[in-house]
Amino acid sequence: MLKLIGYLLAAGKLGKVLITGGTMLLSVFAYALVFGWWYAVGFVLLIFVHEMGHFVAARMRGLDVGAPMFIPFVGAWVQLKDMPHDVETEAFVGIAGPLAGTAAAFVCYMMARSYESNLLLALSYAGFFINLFNLIPLSPFDGGRITAIISPRLWLVGVPILIAMFFWRPSPMLILMAILAAPQVMKAFKYDPTAPENVKYYAVSNEHKLTYGALYLGLAAYLAVMSHDVHEMLSHTYETSVTL
């Protein structure tokens, strides 16, 4: 048994499971202190599904990728050990997370309606909103990785959105994301589509641009509508309970 454990550790497989499982449990504990245990478990699982979307997509494209890691009140990420060789691969991996996360949020929503569960409804709202938030067209958000297939200059559109988000709901996480995004904003300012390295990396057909562009806009619109509608449902439920 000890020899088997040693082999697994050497291969890194058990280590990945321990890292993911351990950071997930830490996140559940941290969120539970604020929101309660059941919400914390559901919330972390929603994030896990989102990250596994990236993980599976990266593996489908033959990229070496690390297991998901969680940081309480910041989120989670998967480390791409092999960077994408072209912008279409980057967009493919980028959009897989929001798609998986949106599907998970939709399942919560349907279960909430079926079982009249406010907990599941709250989780569905969290899932819809987080995935919408991740579609901000600015790297390192998923939206930045997706919209780069059209042009990295679209990242400049994400700057006022990020600023507006901060004034709407100030958060240390937004400051962290702004710091991480700063180099990408400079990259967008200096972007030269004629540079040989850019010509090679961003060379993609118009069909791909239209496909990812339509998918991005459709997903963003759906998430915006669902976030608004579910928020209204939760508000109505709260007002009803207060009245009663």
N, C-alpha and C positions, 0 to 999 in steps of 0.2 A: 504493500500500500504506500509506504513512504517513498519507494522508488518510483511508483506511478505519479505521486504528487510532485516529485522532483522533475520528472519528464514534462508534466503539464506546466510547471512553473518555468522550465527552460524554454518551452515553446511559447510562453507568454499567454496562453489561453486562460489558465486559471487566474493569472494576474489581471487580465482584462475584466474577467467576471467580478473579481473582488473589488477592483477600482470602480466599475460601474455600479455594482450592488452597494458598495460602501458609501459612495457619494450620493446615491439615490436615498438610502436610509437617512443619511445626514440631512438631506434636503427635506425629507418627510418630517423629521423631527423638528427642524427649524420652522417649517410652515405650520406644523401642528400647534406650535406655541402661540401662533397668531390666529389661525383660521380653524383649528380643530383637526382631529386625526383623519376623519373620512374625507374631508375636503383636501387635506394635504396629500393623502394617498392618490386620490383621483387627479389632482393637479400635476403631481410628479409623473404619473403614468401618461398623461397627455403630452408632457414635454418629451418623455421617453419615446413615444410613438413618432413624434415630429423628428427627433434626432435619428431614429432608426430608419426613417425615410431617406435621410441623407446617407446613412451607412449603407443601406441596401443599394441605392443608386450608384454610389461610388464603387462598390464591389462589382456591380453589373458592368461598369466601364473599365474594370480591371485595375482600379486604383487601390493602393494599400492605405487602409484607413484604421485609425484607432477606435476603440470602444467609446461610447458616450461617457462624458464626465459632467458632473453636476456641481454647481456652486449655488448655495441657497440665496434667494432673492436677486440673483444675477441671471441664472438660466442654466443652459447646458450646451455642449458642443461636441463634435467629433473632429478629431485631428486628421487632416489629410496628409499622410506621410508622402504620398505621391501627388504632386500638384497636377491639375488638369493641363493637357497639352494644347487645348484649344477652347475657345469661348463657348462652343456648343456643349462640350462636356461639362464645363463650369455651370452653365445654365441648367443642364439636365440634373446635376447633383443639387443645385440650389433650389429648384422648384419642387423636388421630391419631398423635402421636409414639410413645407406648407401644405402640399396635397395630402400627405399622410396625416398631418395634424388636423387638417380640416375634416377629413373623414372620421377621425376619432371624436372630434367635437360634435359632428353630426350624429354619430351613434349616441353620444350622451344626450343630445337634444331629443332624439326620437324616444329614447328610454324615459327621459323626463316627462314627455307628453303622455307616454303610455302608462307610467306609474304615478303621475302627478307628483313628481319628486322635485322639490325646490333645490335640493343639493345637486342633483344631476343637471338641473337647469342652470345653476350658478357655474358649474363646471363647464357646461357647453359654452356659456358666455366667455369664460376665461379662455377656452380653446379657440373660439372664433376671434377674439380680440388679440390674443398673442400672435396668432398666425397672420392677422392683418397687420399688426405692428411690424412683424418681420418682413413684410413686403415693402417697407420704405425703400425707395429706389436709391440706396446708398450703401456701398460696401463698408463694413462687413455684414450688413443685413442680407438676408436671402434675396430680397428685392434687388439689391445692387448686383448680385451675381447673375440674376436673371436678366435684368435690363441691360447689362453690359453687352449682351448679344446684339442689341440694336446700336448702342454707342455708350462708352464710358462717360461721355458728357452728360448723360441723363442723371448721373450721380449728383450733379449740381442741383437738380430738382429736389433731391432728398434733403438738402441743407435747410431750406425754409420749413420743410415739414418737421424735421427734427427740432428746430428751434420752437416751432408752434407747439409741439408735443411737450417741450420743457415748460413753456409758459402755462400750458393747460394743466399739466400734472407734473410739477417739479419732482425729479427723482435722481438720486446719485447714479443709478444705472444709465440714465440718459447722458449724464456727464461722461461716464466711462465710455459709452458708445461713441460720443462725439470725439473723444480723444483717439479712439481706435480708428475712427473714420477720417480724421484729419489728413493722414498721408494719402488716402484715396481721393479726397477732395483736391489736393494738390496735383495728383496724377491726372484727374479729370481736366483741371485747368491747363495742364501742359500736354494733354493728349494730342498726338500727331498721327493722324490716320495713315500718313504716307511713310512713316518710319518702318523699316524692314521687319523689326520684331513685332510691331503692331499689325502689319499686313499679314504676317504669318499666323498670329494668334487669333486675330479677329476676322479672318477670312471665313465667311459663312454665306450660304445662299439666302436669297430673299425669302424663300419658302420657310426656312428655319426662323428667320426674323419675324415673319408674320405669324407663324405657329406659336412661338414662345410669347410674342407680344400679345396675341389674342388670349392665350391661356393665362397670362399674367393679369391682364385687365379684367377678364371674366372672373378669375379667382378673387381679385381684390374687390370687385363689385359685389360678389356673393358674400364675402366675409363682412363687408361694410353693412350690407342689408341685414345679415343675420346678427351681427353685433348690436345693431340698433334695435332690432325687433326683440331680441332676447333681453336686452337691457330694459326695454319697456315692459316686458312681461314680469321681470323681477321687481321693477318699481311698482307695478300694479299689485303684485302679490304682497309686497311690503306695506303698501298703503292700506290694503284690505285687512291685513293682520293687525295693523295699528288701530284701524276703525273698530274692528271687532273687540 
